[in-house]
Amino acid sequence: TKTTMARDTYASAIGLLPARPLMVVVVILMAFSLCATVCGFGTDTTTCKSPVTLADVSNPTTVISSCTEANLRTAVAQGGIITFNCGTTTITVSSQLVVSTTVNTVIDGGGKITLSGGGATRILALNTSNYEATTPKLTVQNLAFTGGASISSGNNDISSGGGAIYRLGGALDVISCDFTSNQCTNSGADVAGGAIFSTGVSPTRVSASQFSRNTGSNGGAIGNLGNTFEIYNSLLTQNTASGTGGNPGNGGNGGAISCDGRGVDTVVCGCTIQNNDFNAFGGALFRVGYTTDDTVDISYTWIDNNVNAGTSGFTCLYLQGMTFTLSVVTISNCQSPGNGGLFIGPGSDFTLDHVTVYNNKVTSLGGGIGIDSSATGLIYRSTIASNTAAFNSGINGGTSNNVRIQESIVANNIETNGYLAINCGTALDNGGGNYQWPTTRPQGGSDLESVCSADVSFGDPMLGTSLEYLEFATVPTLSVGNSTQASSGANTKLDTVPSHHPDSSAHRPSTFLWPLLV
């Protein structure tokens, strides 16, 4: 194919250019990028096609025409398909709505219904009292959830997770919903899910939804335990993991999402995870696995400006003890005490394919990526640039025996020490075609910079100082029920996130130069 031919030709050209003059390097890179665009190589507009589709509600069990709490409570207890015919309205509940545990339930708000806990109670609960129960399924779609609250006086009562929705057993699908200002218990090692807590053996699936300003000890928006978790084409912003100390400790993991479980998969596709706060580990996503049979697949996703302003904990994306792949992902502008963009924990086997790690900042080591010495993996056609740390500002850790870097750029990272390694602390296994910049350390005079791999070529890739060259796969700005009013106001970060229809085509986030050849 044209793409394969371009890759092969490009790789050959790179192989002929170890340590050529800078201008030749830049011209070659620009020529192939231009060719990719003109010839159509780099214009693949693949977006995430969610397997989670709206449930058919054409034959409802209950149509609620008088939208009172009592009528909704009766319908939810009965189960089946529930729709509404009462215009745009908010239904505030005085205690949680208990979902039927004997039949599947679908609640479809038609884009007009907001369910509120009034800041005093959880909104919805599916509780089979049996973790192993595979049924029934709860589906919520075209709804807004706000003001849900599940607060326990006990610090680590996991049943107090899920301010808007709590699920134990059965299965859960969430489609085209908006979760705003929900909260669960704010401290505890295992309490999770400011908006949703979901546990059991059947999957949790989320599609085309928005989570903003939700708060919980872990998983400011979503906490998931012991089952496969999938999220597509969704926005998670301004959520907070409010605990401290991690686990063991009192939480604070996963500013947006926390996941735990053995033998289960995690999928994140087409999402923006931005402006979330956390106090321990994983500002966007915290995922701990237990064997390489556990898998994580993150693709076409932008992880940006997730912040830990404290003095302990680290990283925007924390992945440990599993097999995982990041493909066409950008991690940018995150801040924490250490390993700012991505931490690859012990026991991990990973692939980074067309990943940009840009402008993340830490006060200690590993501004871009931190890699545990036991992790194995490949960094391929990726860009690690303009990250700041005391030293090892691009990549901290990894070994030449376990981690290969191939056709990648590690450049313009900033070390505040001035005398130690800027880009990489360890030379990784050389897959060929790697570029690095600069050649010397800021305060080291003629001290040569440590190499990121053997036979790396030094040259300024001219990346610029911003992300303007990237095109991000973005997510819908939803208008469900009264959620537009609830999510607007003084905080403009949420309102300025770019959006597109969840099922429309979107350009991939292009990591500079090489990732255009996709």
C-alpha positions as CSV (number, residue, x, y, z in Angstrom):
1,T,0.0,0.0,0.0
2,K,1.0,3.6,-0.3
3,T,1.4,3.9,3.5
4,T,3.6,0.8,3.7
5,M,5.8,2.0,0.8
6,A,6.1,5.4,2.4
7,R,7.2,3.9,5.7
8,D,9.8,1.6,4.1
9,T,11.2,4.5,2.0
10,Y,11.3,6.7,5.0
11,A,13.0,4.2,7.2
12,S,15.6,3.7,4.5
13,A,16.2,7.4,4.3
14,I,16.6,7.6,8.0
15,G,19.1,4.7,8.0
16,L,21.3,6.6,5.6
17,L,21.4,9.7,7.8
18,P,23.1,9.0,11.1
19,A,24.7,12.4,12.1
20,R,24.1,14.2,8.7
21,P,24.0,18.0,8.9
22,L,20.9,19.4,10.6
23,M,19.4,21.1,7.5
24,V,19.5,17.9,5.5
25,V,17.7,16.0,8.3
26,V,15.0,18.7,8.6
27,V,14.5,18.8,4.8
28,I,14.1,15.0,4.6
29,L,11.6,15.0,7.5
30,M,9.6,17.8,6.1
31,A,9.6,16.3,2.6
32,F,8.1,13.0,3.8
33,S,5.6,14.8,6.0
34,L,4.5,16.9,3.0
35,C,4.3,13.8,0.8
36,A,2.2,12.0,3.4
37,T,-0.3,14.9,3.3
38,V,-0.3,15.4,-0.4
39,C,-0.4,11.7,-1.3
40,G,-3.1,11.0,1.3
41,F,-1.0,8.8,3.6
42,G,-1.6,11.0,6.7
43,T,-5.3,11.8,6.2
44,D,-6.8,8.7,7.8
45,T,-9.8,10.1,9.7
46,T,-10.5,7.0,11.7
47,T,-12.3,7.7,14.9
48,C,-13.5,5.4,17.6
49,K,-16.6,3.5,16.6
50,S,-18.2,2.6,19.9
51,P,-19.7,-0.9,20.2
52,V,-22.0,0.6,22.8
53,T,-25.2,1.7,21.0
54,L,-28.4,3.2,22.2
55,A,-31.0,0.7,23.5
56,D,-34.2,0.4,21.4
57,V,-36.9,2.2,23.4
58,S,-39.6,2.1,20.7
59,N,-41.8,-0.2,22.8
60,P,-41.5,1.2,26.4
61,T,-42.7,-0.6,29.5
62,T,-43.5,2.7,31.2
63,V,-43.9,6.2,29.8
64,I,-43.8,8.7,32.6
65,S,-46.0,11.7,31.7
66,S,-46.1,13.2,35.2
67,C,-42.5,13.5,36.1
68,T,-42.6,13.1,39.9
69,E,-40.1,11.3,42.1
70,A,-42.8,8.8,43.1
71,N,-43.7,7.8,39.5
72,L,-40.0,7.5,38.6
73,R,-39.3,5.4,41.7
74,T,-42.2,3.0,40.9
75,A,-41.0,2.6,37.3
76,V,-37.4,2.0,38.2
77,A,-38.4,-0.6,40.8
78,Q,-40.5,-2.4,38.1
79,G,-37.7,-2.3,35.5
80,G,-38.1,-2.7,31.8
81,I,-37.9,0.3,29.3
82,I,-38.6,3.7,30.8
83,T,-39.2,6.8,28.8
84,F,-40.6,10.3,29.6
85,N,-43.3,12.6,28.1
86,C,-43.1,15.6,30.3
87,G,-40.9,18.1,28.5
88,T,-37.6,19.4,29.8
89,T,-37.5,19.0,33.6
90,T,-35.4,18.1,36.6
91,I,-36.5,15.3,38.9
92,T,-34.9,15.6,42.4
93,V,-34.9,12.5,44.5
94,S,-35.0,12.4,48.3
95,S,-33.3,9.0,48.5
96,Q,-31.6,6.7,46.0
97,L,-33.8,5.0,43.3
98,V,-33.5,1.2,43.6
99,V,-33.3,-0.5,40.3
100,S,-35.0,-3.9,39.7
101,T,-32.6,-6.8,40.2
102,T,-34.9,-9.3,38.3
103,V,-35.2,-7.7,34.8
104,N,-33.1,-5.5,32.6
105,T,-33.8,-1.8,32.9
106,V,-33.4,1.0,30.4
107,I,-33.9,4.6,31.4
108,D,-34.0,7.0,28.4
109,G,-34.3,10.7,29.2
110,G,-34.6,11.7,25.5
111,G,-32.2,14.6,26.1
112,K,-34.7,16.4,28.3
113,I,-34.5,14.9,31.8
114,T,-32.1,15.7,34.5
115,L,-32.0,13.5,37.6
116,S,-30.7,15.3,40.8
117,G,-29.7,14.1,44.2
118,G,-30.0,17.7,45.5
119,G,-26.5,17.3,47.0
120,A,-27.9,15.0,49.6
121,T,-28.4,11.5,48.2
122,R,-27.2,9.1,45.6
123,I,-29.4,9.0,42.6
124,L,-29.5,5.4,41.3
125,A,-28.5,2.0,42.6
126,L,-28.4,-1.4,41.0
127,N,-27.4,-3.7,43.9
128,T,-27.8,-7.5,43.4
129,S,-25.9,-8.2,46.6
130,N,-23.9,-10.7,44.6
131,Y,-20.6,-9.7,42.9
132,E,-20.8,-12.8,40.7
133,A,-24.3,-12.0,39.3
134,T,-24.0,-11.4,35.5
135,T,-27.5,-9.9,35.2
136,P,-29.5,-7.8,35.0
137,K,-28.2,-4.9,32.9
138,L,-28.9,-1.3,33.7
139,T,-28.7,1.1,30.7
140,V,-29.0,4.9,31.2
141,Q,-29.0,7.0,28.1
142,N,-29.8,10.6,27.1
143,L,-29.9,11.7,30.7
144,A,-28.1,14.2,32.9
145,F,-27.1,13.4,36.5
146,T,-26.2,16.2,38.9
147,G,-26.0,16.7,42.7
148,G,-25.7,13.0,43.5
149,A,-24.0,12.4,46.9
150,S,-23.0,9.3,48.7
151,I,-21.1,10.2,51.8
152,S,-20.1,7.7,54.6
153,S,-18.7,8.6,58.0
154,G,-16.4,5.5,57.6
155,N,-13.2,6.3,55.7
156,N,-13.1,3.2,53.6
157,D,-16.6,2.0,53.0
158,I,-16.5,1.1,49.3
159,S,-20.3,1.0,49.2
160,S,-20.3,4.8,49.6
161,G,-18.7,5.1,46.1
162,G,-20.8,6.3,43.2
163,G,-22.5,9.6,43.9
164,A,-24.8,9.3,40.9
165,I,-24.8,5.6,40.1
166,Y,-23.8,2.6,42.2
167,R,-23.7,-0.9,40.7
168,L,-22.9,-4.2,42.4
169,G,-23.4,-7.2,40.2
170,G,-25.3,-7.2,36.9
171,A,-23.9,-4.9,34.1
172,L,-23.9,-1.2,33.3
173,D,-24.1,0.7,30.0
174,V,-24.0,4.6,30.0
175,I,-24.7,6.3,26.7
176,S,-24.9,10.0,25.9
177,C,-25.2,11.1,29.5
178,D,-23.8,14.1,31.4
179,F,-22.6,13.8,35.0
180,T,-21.9,17.1,36.8
181,S,-21.1,17.9,40.4
182,N,-21.7,14.5,41.9
183,Q,-19.6,13.3,44.9
184,C,-18.8,10.3,47.0
185,T,-16.8,9.9,50.2
186,N,-13.7,12.1,50.0
187,S,-11.2,9.9,51.8
188,G,-10.4,6.2,51.8
189,A,-8.0,3.8,50.1
190,D,-10.7,1.9,48.2
191,V,-13.7,4.3,48.0
192,A,-14.1,5.4,44.3
193,G,-16.3,7.1,41.8
194,G,-17.5,10.6,42.4
195,A,-20.2,10.0,39.6
196,I,-20.1,6.2,39.0
197,F,-18.9,3.2,41.0
198,S,-19.2,-0.1,39.3
199,T,-18.2,-3.6,40.5
200,G,-19.1,-7.1,39.4
201,V,-18.0,-9.6,36.8
202,S,-19.9,-8.2,33.8
203,P,-18.6,-5.1,31.9
204,T,-19.0,-1.4,32.6
205,R,-19.3,0.5,29.3
206,V,-19.5,4.2,28.7
207,S,-20.0,6.0,25.4
208,A,-20.4,9.6,24.2
209,S,-20.7,11.0,27.7
210,Q,-19.4,13.9,29.7
211,F,-18.1,14.0,33.3
212,S,-17.3,17.3,34.9
213,R,-16.7,18.6,38.5
214,N,-17.3,15.3,40.2
215,T,-15.3,14.4,43.3
216,G,-14.4,11.2,45.1
217,S,-11.5,9.8,47.2
218,N,-10.4,7.8,44.1
219,G,-11.7,8.1,40.5
220,G,-13.0,11.6,40.7
221,A,-15.5,10.7,37.9
222,I,-15.5,6.9,37.7
223,G,-14.4,4.0,39.9
224,N,-14.4,0.5,38.4
225,L,-13.5,-2.7,40.3
226,G,-13.0,-6.2,39.1
227,N,-14.6,-6.1,35.6
228,T,-13.8,-5.0,32.1
229,F,-14.1,-1.2,31.7
230,E,-14.6,0.5,28.3
231,I,-15.1,4.2,27.6
232,Y,-15.5,5.8,24.1
233,N,-15.7,9.3,22.7
234,S,-16.2,10.9,26.1
235,L,-15.0,14.0,27.9
236,L,-13.7,13.9,31.5
237,T,-12.8,17.3,32.9
238,Q,-12.4,19.1,36.2
239,N,-12.9,16.0,38.3
240,T,-11.0,15.5,41.5
241,A,-9.6,12.5,43.4
242,S,-9.7,14.1,46.8
243,G,-8.0,11.4,49.0
244,T,-4.4,11.4,50.0
245,G,-1.6,8.9,50.4
246,G,-2.8,6.4,47.7
247,N,-3.3,2.8,48.6
248,P,-2.2,1.9,51.3
249,G,-3.2,5.3,52.5
250,N,-6.4,7.3,52.0
251,G,-6.7,7.4,48.3
252,G,-6.3,10.2,45.8
253,N,-5.6,7.9,42.8
254,G,-7.2,8.6,39.4
255,G,-8.3,12.2,39.0
256,A,-10.8,11.1,36.4
257,I,-10.8,7.3,36.4
258,S,-9.5,4.6,38.7
259,C,-9.6,0.9,37.7
260,D,-8.5,-2.2,39.6
261,G,-9.0,-5.9,38.9
262,R,-7.3,-9.2,37.8
263,G,-7.9,-10.8,34.4
264,V,-9.9,-7.9,33.0
265,D,-9.5,-5.4,30.2
266,T,-9.5,-1.6,30.0
267,V,-10.3,0.3,26.8
268,V,-10.1,4.1,26.4
269,C,-10.8,5.3,22.9
270,G,-11.5,8.8,21.4
271,C,-11.6,10.6,24.8
272,T,-10.3,13.9,26.1
273,I,-9.2,13.7,29.8
274,Q,-8.3,17.2,30.8
275,N,-8.0,19.5,33.8
276,N,-8.5,16.9,36.5
277,D,-6.9,17.1,39.9
278,F,-5.4,14.4,42.1
279,N,-3.4,14.0,45.2
280,A,-1.6,10.7,44.7
281,F,-1.2,8.8,41.4
282,G,-2.6,9.0,37.9
283,G,-4.3,12.3,37.2
284,A,-6.2,11.0,34.2
285,L,-6.3,7.2,34.8
286,F,-5.0,5.0,37.5
287,R,-4.9,1.3,36.5
288,V,-3.3,-1.5,38.4
289,G,-3.2,-5.0,37.0
290,Y,-1.8,-8.2,38.4
291,T,-0.6,-10.3,35.4
292,T,0.3,-9.6,31.8
293,D,-3.1,-11.2,31.0
294,D,-4.7,-8.0,32.2
295,T,-4.8,-5.6,29.2
296,V,-5.1,-1.8,28.6
297,D,-5.7,-0.3,25.2
298,I,-5.7,3.5,24.9
299,S,-6.1,5.1,21.5
300,Y,-7.0,8.4,19.8
301,T,-7.0,10.1,23.1
302,W,-5.8,13.5,24.5
303,I,-4.7,13.5,28.1
304,D,-4.0,17.1,29.1
305,N,-3.4,19.4,32.1
306,N,-4.1,17.0,34.9
307,V,-2.5,18.4,38.0
308,N,-1.1,17.1,41.4
309,A,-0.1,20.3,43.2
310,G,1.1,18.4,46.3
311,T,4.5,17.1,47.3
312,S,3.9,13.4,46.9
313,G,2.6,11.0,44.3
314,F,3.1,11.4,40.6
315,T,2.1,11.1,36.9
316,C,-0.8,11.8,34.7
317,L,-1.2,8.2,33.5
318,Y,-0.3,5.4,35.9
319,L,-0.2,1.9,34.4
320,Q,1.2,-1.1,36.4
321,G,1.4,-4.8,36.1
322,M,-0.3,-5.5,32.8
323,T,0.1,-5.6,29.0
324,F,-0.8,-2.2,27.5
325,T,-0.7,-0.3,24.3
326,L,-1.0,3.4,23.7
327,S,-1.7,4.3,20.1
328,V,-2.1,7.8,18.7
329,V,-2.2,9.4,22.2
330,T,-1.0,12.8,23.3
331,I,-0.1,13.4,27.0
332,S,0.6,17.1,27.6
333,N,0.8,19.9,30.1
334,C,0.5,17.6,33.2
335,Q,2.1,18.6,36.5
336,S,3.1,16.4,39.5
337,P,6.0,15.8,41.9
338,G,7.5,13.1,39.6
339,N,7.1,11.2,36.3
340,G,4.9,13.8,34.9
341,G,3.3,12.3,31.7
342,L,3.3,8.6,32.0
343,F,4.5,6.1,34.6
344,I,5.1,2.5,33.5
345,G,5.0,0.4,36.6
346,P,6.6,-2.9,37.6
347,G,5.5,-6.0,35.7
348,S,4.3,-4.1,32.7
349,D,4.8,-5.1,29.0
350,F,4.0,-2.1,26.9
351,T,3.9,-0.5,23.4
352,L,3.9,3.2,22.7
353,D,2.9,3.7,19.1
354,H,2.6,7.2,17.7
355,V,2.5,8.9,21.1
356,T,3.4,12.5,22.0
357,V,4.5,13.3,25.5
358,Y,4.8,17.1,25.6
359,N,5.4,19.9,28.1
360,N,4.7,17.9,31.3
361,K,6.4,19.3,34.4
362,V,7.7,17.7,37.6
363,T,9.9,18.8,40.5
364,S,11.9,15.6,40.7
365,L,12.7,13.1,37.9
366,G,11.0,12.0,34.6
367,G,9.1,15.0,33.3
368,G,7.9,12.9,30.3
369,I,8.0,9.2,31.0
370,G,9.1,7.1,34.0
371,I,9.8,3.4,33.4
372,D,10.3,0.8,36.1
373,S,13.4,-1.4,35.6
374,S,11.3,-4.5,35.4
375,A,9.1,-3.3,32.6
376,T,9.5,-4.4,29.0
377,G,8.4,-2.7,25.9
378,L,8.7,-0.6,22.7
379,I,8.6,3.1,22.1
380,Y,7.9,3.5,18.4
381,R,7.5,6.6,16.2
382,S,6.8,8.7,19.2
383,T,7.8,12.2,20.3
384,I,9.0,13.1,23.9
385,A,9.6,16.8,23.9
386,S,9.7,20.0,26.1
387,N,9.1,18.2,29.4
388,T,10.7,19.6,32.6
389,A,12.3,17.8,35.5
390,A,15.3,18.2,37.8
391,F,17.0,15.7,35.3
392,N,16.2,12.8,33.1
393,S,13.5,15.1,31.8
394,G,12.4,13.1,28.8
395,I,12.6,9.4,29.8
396,N,13.6,8.3,33.3
397,G,14.4,4.6,33.8
398,G,14.1,1.6,31.5
399,T,17.0,-0.5,30.5
400,S,18.7,-1.5,27.2
401,N,17.8,-5.1,27.9
402,N,14.1,-4.5,28.3
403,V,13.0,-1.4,26.4
404,R,13.6,-0.6,22.7
405,I,13.2,2.9,21.2
406,Q,12.7,3.1,17.4
407,E,12.2,6.0,14.9
408,S,11.4,8.4,17.8
409,I,12.3,11.9,18.8
410,V,13.5,12.9,22.3
411,A,14.2,16.6,22.2
412,N,14.2,20.0,23.9
413,N,13.4,18.6,27.3
414,I,14.4,20.9,30.1
415,E,16.4,19.9,33.2
416,T,16.5,22.4,36.1
417,N,19.7,21.0,37.6
418,G,21.8,22.1,34.7
419,Y,24.6,19.6,34.9
420,L,22.9,16.2,34.6
421,A,21.2,14.2,31.9
422,I,18.5,16.2,30.0
423,N,16.6,13.8,27.8
424,C,17.3,10.2,29.1
425,G,19.0,8.7,32.1
426,T,19.6,5.4,30.5
427,A,20.5,4.3,26.9
428,L,17.6,2.1,25.7
429,D,17.9,-0.6,23.2
430,N,18.4,0.9,19.7
431,G,15.7,0.1,17.1
432,G,17.2,2.6,14.7
433,G,16.1,6.0,13.3
434,N,16.1,7.9,16.6
435,Y,16.8,11.6,17.0
436,Q,17.8,13.6,20.0
437,W,18.5,17.2,20.9
438,P,20.4,19.1,22.3
439,T,24.0,17.7,22.2
440,T,25.3,19.3,25.5
441,R,23.9,20.1,28.9
442,P,23.0,23.7,29.8
443,Q,25.6,24.2,32.5
444,G,28.0,21.5,31.5
445,G,30.0,23.5,28.9
446,S,31.3,20.9,26.6
447,D,29.8,18.0,28.5
448,L,28.0,15.8,26.0
449,E,24.4,14.8,26.6
450,S,23.7,11.2,27.6
451,V,22.3,9.2,24.6
452,C,18.8,7.8,24.6
453,S,20.0,4.9,22.5
454,A,23.1,3.7,20.7
455,D,23.8,5.3,17.3
456,V,21.2,8.0,18.0
457,S,21.4,11.0,15.6
458,F,21.6,14.5,17.0
459,G,19.6,17.3,15.3
460,D,17.1,19.9,16.2
461,P,13.7,18.7,15.0
462,M,12.3,22.2,15.1
463,L,9.2,21.2,17.0
464,G,8.2,24.7,18.1
465,T,6.9,25.7,21.4
466,S,3.3,24.7,21.3
467,L,0.9,22.0,20.3
468,E,-0.5,23.9,17.4
469,Y,0.7,21.3,14.9
470,L,-1.4,18.6,16.5
471,E,-4.9,17.7,15.6
472,F,-6.8,16.1,18.4
473,A,-9.5,13.5,18.4
474,T,-12.1,15.4,20.4
475,V,-15.4,14.6,22.1
476,P,-18.9,15.9,22.2
477,T,-20.0,18.9,24.2
478,L,-23.4,17.6,25.3
479,S,-26.6,19.4,25.9
480,V,-28.6,16.9,27.9
481,G,-31.5,18.1,30.0
482,N,-30.4,21.1,32.0
483,S,-26.7,20.2,31.8
484,T,-25.8,23.1,29.5
485,Q,-26.7,25.5,32.3
486,A,-25.0,23.3,34.9
487,S,-21.7,23.1,33.0
488,S,-21.4,26.8,32.0
489,G,-20.3,29.7,34.0
490,A,-17.1,31.2,35.4
491,N,-14.8,28.3,34.8
492,T,-14.1,28.5,31.1
493,K,-11.8,25.5,30.8
494,L,-14.7,23.2,30.3
495,D,-16.5,25.5,27.9
496,T,-13.5,25.9,25.5
497,V,-12.8,22.2,25.0
498,P,-13.1,21.5,21.3
499,S,-15.9,19.2,20.3
500,H,-17.4,17.1,17.5
501,H,-20.3,14.7,17.2
502,P,-19.3,11.4,18.9
503,D,-19.9,9.3,15.7
504,S,-18.4,11.7,13.2
505,S,-14.9,11.4,11.7
506,A,-12.1,13.2,13.5
507,H,-8.4,13.6,12.7
508,R,-6.1,11.7,14.9
509,P,-3.8,13.6,17.2
510,S,-0.7,13.7,15.0
511,T,2.6,13.3,16.8
512,F,5.0,15.6,14.9
513,L,6.5,14.3,11.6
514,W,6.7,10.5,11.8
515,P,3.2,9.9,13.2
516,L,1.8,11.6,10.1
517,L,2.8,8.4,8.3
518,V,0.0,6.3,9.7
